[in-house]
Amino acid sequence: MGQAKVAITMDDMLLAELDNLVKRHLFPNRSKAIQIAVAEKLQRLAKKRLAAELANLDMAEERSFAEEGMWLEHDACPHIERRNPLG
């Protein structure tokens, strides 16, 4: 994966905290610390979007679609004994 250089403006206090983390060897340098922080934030945002999408699902409708698919698969294989998956 390629990399690109970027320039950012940062609050002095935030930069001092970042430099302290590098000084304590929690990160090899500022660049790596910022890269990790941005990657983690993007990952959290993606999970948040996924959770929001899942919250919008109608579970009864999704279950119905899944069960419908099971019957369709059975119709394609008539030699398999047909049993109702719901009991």
Summary of the structure (lengths in Angstrom):
residues: 87
radius of gyration: 25.3
end to end distance: 50.7
largest distance: 72.0
contacts: 141
relative contact order: 0.05
helix: 64%
strand: 0%
